[in-house]
């Protein structure tokens, strides 16, 4: 019996400047903030103390910026673009935290290929993505650039399912 394999993930050569992709949305929950606090050790009162935060500039707790960045990377992976073909995350450049994200906000990510650079010695190349994270009100909460190393296409690439 023939093996049935679904193909996901783009190879380096399949990325083209100008390609765009939007992710699904994901709501930032209380559990996300509590878990990230424990993992990161960032117990800043603006994230963890309701009473303190009520008297702060935002009048409520703010999700950790790095939590939201982590959620965004997970949303990007859920698109399948890098599934099985990413070598490594290489860099984050020009990152801006533009707006706060609160518990209960729903974020999604828009990715755009802005540059590709072959790196044959690594068996692929770097794909630079322009990244914008939006909240449920379509306000940009973060933006910047991610560089990811992607595998080159093998000589006999797997067939995509149609």
C-alpha positions in Angstrom: 0.0 0.0 0.0 1.3 3.5 -0.9 2.1 5.8 2.0 -0.2 8.8 2.1 1.6 12.0 3.2 0.2 15.5 3.5 2.8 18.2 2.5 3.1 21.2 4.6 5.9 23.8 4.9 7.4 25.8 2.1 11.0 25.4 1.1 13.3 28.4 0.8 12.9 28.5 -3.0 9.1 28.7 -2.7 9.1 32.0 -0.8 8.6 35.1 -2.9 8.9 38.7 -1.9 5.5 40.2 -1.4 3.8 36.9 -0.4 1.4 37.6 2.5 -0.4 35.4 5.0 -2.8 36.1 7.9 -3.1 33.8 10.9 -6.0 32.6 12.9 -6.8 34.6 16.0 -6.1 33.6 19.6 -7.4 35.1 22.8 -4.9 35.9 25.5 -6.2 34.3 28.7 -5.7 34.6 32.4 -4.0 31.1 32.2 -1.6 32.4 29.6 -0.5 35.3 31.8 -0.2 33.1 34.9 1.8 30.4 33.1 4.1 32.9 31.4 4.7 34.6 34.7 5.9 31.3 36.2 8.0 30.3 33.2 9.6 33.7 32.7 9.9 34.7 36.3 8.5 38.1 35.4 6.2 38.9 38.3 5.9 42.6 37.5 2.8 44.0 39.3 1.4 45.4 36.0 0.9 41.7 35.0 0.1 40.1 38.3 -1.7 42.5 40.6 -5.3 43.6 39.9 -5.4 46.2 42.6 -2.0 47.8 41.6 -3.0 47.7 37.9 -6.3 49.4 38.6 -4.4 52.5 39.6 -1.9 52.3 36.7 -1.8 54.1 33.4 -3.8 51.4 31.7 -6.2 50.8 34.7 -6.0 47.0 34.2 -3.4 44.3 33.9 -1.3 44.1 30.8 -0.2 40.8 29.2 3.6 40.4 29.0 4.8 41.7 25.7 7.1 38.7 25.3 4.1 36.4 26.0 2.2 38.0 23.0 5.3 37.7 20.9 5.5 34.0 21.8 1.8 33.5 20.9 2.4 35.2 17.6 5.2 32.8 16.8 2.9 29.9 17.5 0.2 31.4 15.3 2.7 31.8 12.5 3.6 28.1 12.9 0.0 27.1 12.7 -0.2 28.5 9.2 1.9 25.5 8.1 4.3 27.7 6.2 7.3 26.5 8.2 6.1 23.0 9.2 8.9 20.6 8.7 11.0 23.0 6.6 12.3 25.6 9.2 15.9 25.1 10.2 16.0 27.8 12.9 14.6 31.1 14.0 17.6 33.5 13.4 16.7 37.0 14.5 14.1 39.5 15.5 14.8 43.1 14.3 13.3 46.5 14.7 10.6 45.2 17.1 8.1 47.7 18.5 5.5 47.2 21.2 2.9 49.7 20.0 -0.2 49.1 22.1 -0.9 47.1 25.3 -2.5 43.7 25.1 -5.0 42.9 27.9 -6.3 39.7 29.2 -9.3 38.9 26.9 -7.8 40.5 23.8 -7.7 38.4 20.7 -4.6 38.8 18.5 -3.8 37.7 15.0 -0.6 38.0 12.9 0.0 39.2 9.4 3.2 38.1 7.7 4.8 39.4 4.5 8.0 38.1 2.8 10.2 41.2 2.5 13.5 39.6 1.6 15.1 36.2 0.8 18.8 35.4 1.0 20.2 32.0 -0.1 22.8 30.5 2.3 23.9 27.3 0.5 26.3 26.3 3.2 23.4 25.9 5.6 21.3 23.9 3.1 18.7 26.7 2.6 18.4 30.4 3.1 17.1 33.2 5.3 13.5 34.4 4.8 12.9 37.8 6.3 9.3 38.4 7.3 7.6 41.7 8.0 5.3 40.9 11.0 2.4 42.8 12.4 0.3 41.7 15.3 -3.2 43.1 15.5 -5.8 43.0 18.3 -9.6 42.5 17.9 -10.0 46.2 17.1 -7.5 45.8 14.2 -5.0 48.0 16.0 -1.4 47.2 15.5 -0.1 46.1 18.9 3.4 45.0 17.8 5.5 45.0 14.6 8.9 44.3 13.3 10.9 41.7 11.4 11.6 38.1 11.9 14.4 36.2 10.2 14.0 32.4 9.8 16.3 29.9 8.1 14.4 27.6 5.8 15.6 24.4 4.1 16.3 24.2 0.4 14.0 22.1 -1.7 15.4 18.5 -1.9 16.2 17.2 -5.4 13.1 15.0 -5.3 10.6 17.1 -3.3 7.5 15.5 -1.9 4.4 15.9 -4.0 1.7 18.3 -2.7 -1.8 16.9 -2.3 -4.4 18.5 -4.4 
